Each structure stands twice: as structure tokens, then as C-alpha cells.
Amino acid sequence: MGMADVKAKASKVERLENEYTRRLSHQRDAAQHTQVLGRRRRRRATRIIAVFVIFAAILGIQLVRTNASLHHVNSQVATSEQHLTRTKAESRKLKLQVKQLNNDDYVGQLIRSKYYYSKSGETIYSLPGDHAGDVIAK
């Protein structure tokens, strides 16, 4: 049997039109329609999941970057607070020194003790425990 014989026999076959063949055709069409719908639903679900994954990835990256930025800012704030504390303490010390330097008695005592100046008629005795090296070093 060659190819020509098969075609000749195929042309001799006719389709019966009755309830059974219509039902089979309808069932076959319904099955194909169900398969097409199933493929469409799977594709739609895949697209929805892909979009969700993309949004989740973008939001996750933003969260990580925001968290890193927050950590960086918090460390800068802590460093700035430490610097502020040191600066305030130094400012208090300097204000106290200014207040003391405005007092003539304190300035006179400071000059006499640090630089060994004396008032007229006053004699300064240097003892071994004194800080005479301070005067020479400066």
C-alpha cells in the first residue's frame, strides 16, 4: 500500500451525522477548549507571580538600603553627640577660666606660682619639691 492508496481510501470515507458523532465532536471541542483555558490560566498565573516576585525584590532591596542608611545615620548621630558632649565640657572649663582670669587676685596668684614673680619686698624660696622644671621647660 502506497501513499496514493491511503489517500484514495480516505476520500471514500464519509462522516456520519448522528447524535453520537455530534456528542463526540462536542466533547472533543469542549476538551480542547478546557485545555486552551488551562494554558491561558497557567500563563496568567505565571505572569502574576513574576510581577509579584519583581515587586517583592524591589521592595526587599529598598528595605536593605534603607536599613543600611539608617545604621549609617545612627552612627553619625552617636559620633556627633559624643563630640557635642566633649565640646560642652571644654566650653564649661573655658568659661570657668575666663571667669577666674577676670579675678585680679587669681591672676596674681597664678603668675606668682607659675612664673615665680614676686611682689616688691617679697622673697621667693624654691624647695626641692617645687615645680621649678615647669618654668624652665616653658
Backbone hydrogen bonds, N-H to C=O, Kabsch-Sander energy under -0.5 kcal/mol:
donor,donor_aa,acceptor,acceptor_aa,energy
6,V,2,G,-1.5
7,K,3,M,-1.9
8,A,4,A,-2.0
9,K,5,D,-2.2
10,A,6,V,-2.2
11,S,7,K,-1.7
12,K,8,A,-0.6
12,K,9,K,-0.6
13,V,9,K,-0.5
13,V,10,A,-0.9
18,N,16,L,-0.9
22,R,18,N,-2.1
23,R,19,E,-2.4
24,L,20,Y,-2.4
25,S,21,T,-2.3
26,H,22,R,-2.6
27,Q,23,R,-2.8
28,R,24,L,-2.5
29,D,25,S,-2.5
30,A,26,H,-2.6
31,A,27,Q,-2.5
32,Q,28,R,-2.3
33,H,29,D,-2.5
34,T,30,A,-2.5
35,Q,31,A,-2.2
36,V,32,Q,-2.5
37,L,33,H,-2.7
38,G,34,T,-2.5
39,R,35,Q,-2.5
40,R,36,V,-2.4
41,R,37,L,-2.8
42,R,38,G,-2.4
43,R,39,R,-2.5
44,R,40,R,-2.6
45,A,41,R,-2.8
46,T,42,R,-2.5
47,R,43,R,-2.5
48,I,44,R,-2.6
49,I,45,A,-2.6
50,A,46,T,-2.4
51,V,47,R,-2.6
52,F,48,I,-2.4
53,V,49,I,-2.7
54,I,50,A,-2.3
55,F,51,V,-2.6
56,A,52,F,-2.7
57,A,53,V,-2.4
58,I,54,I,-2.5
59,L,55,F,-2.7
60,G,56,A,-2.4
61,I,57,A,-2.5
62,Q,58,I,-2.3
63,L,59,L,-2.3
64,V,60,G,-2.3
65,R,61,I,-2.5
66,T,62,Q,-2.7
67,N,63,L,-2.5
68,A,64,V,-2.3
69,S,65,R,-2.4
70,L,66,T,-2.6
71,H,67,N,-2.2
72,H,68,A,-2.2
73,V,69,S,-2.6
74,N,70,L,-2.6
75,S,71,H,-2.1
76,Q,72,H,-1.9
77,V,73,V,-2.5
78,A,74,N,-2.3
79,T,75,S,-2.2
80,S,76,Q,-2.6
81,E,77,V,-2.6
82,Q,78,A,-2.1
83,H,79,T,-2.3
84,L,80,S,-2.6
85,T,81,E,-2.4
86,R,82,Q,-2.4
87,T,83,H,-2.5
88,K,84,L,-2.7
89,A,85,T,-2.2
90,E,86,R,-2.4
91,S,87,T,-2.4
92,R,88,K,-2.4
93,K,89,A,-2.1
94,L,90,E,-2.6
95,K,91,S,-2.5
96,L,92,R,-2.1
97,Q,93,K,-2.3
98,V,94,L,-2.6
99,K,95,K,-2.4
100,Q,96,L,-2.5
101,L,97,Q,-2.9
102,N,98,V,-1.2
103,N,100,Q,-1.4
104,D,102,N,-0.6
107,V,103,N,-2.1
108,G,104,D,-2.5
109,Q,105,D,-2.3
110,L,106,Y,-2.7
111,I,107,V,-2.5
112,R,108,G,-2.3
113,S,109,Q,-2.4
114,K,110,L,-2.5
115,Y,111,I,-2.1
116,Y,112,R,-0.8
117,Y,111,I,-0.9
122,E,119,K,-2.2
125,Y,123,T,-0.5
127,L,125,Y,-0.6
130,D,127,L,-1.8
132,A,130,D,-0.8
134,D,131,H,-1.1
135,V,131,H,-0.7
135,V,132,A,-0.5
136,I,132,A,-1.5
137,A,133,G,-2.5
138,K,134,D,-1.3
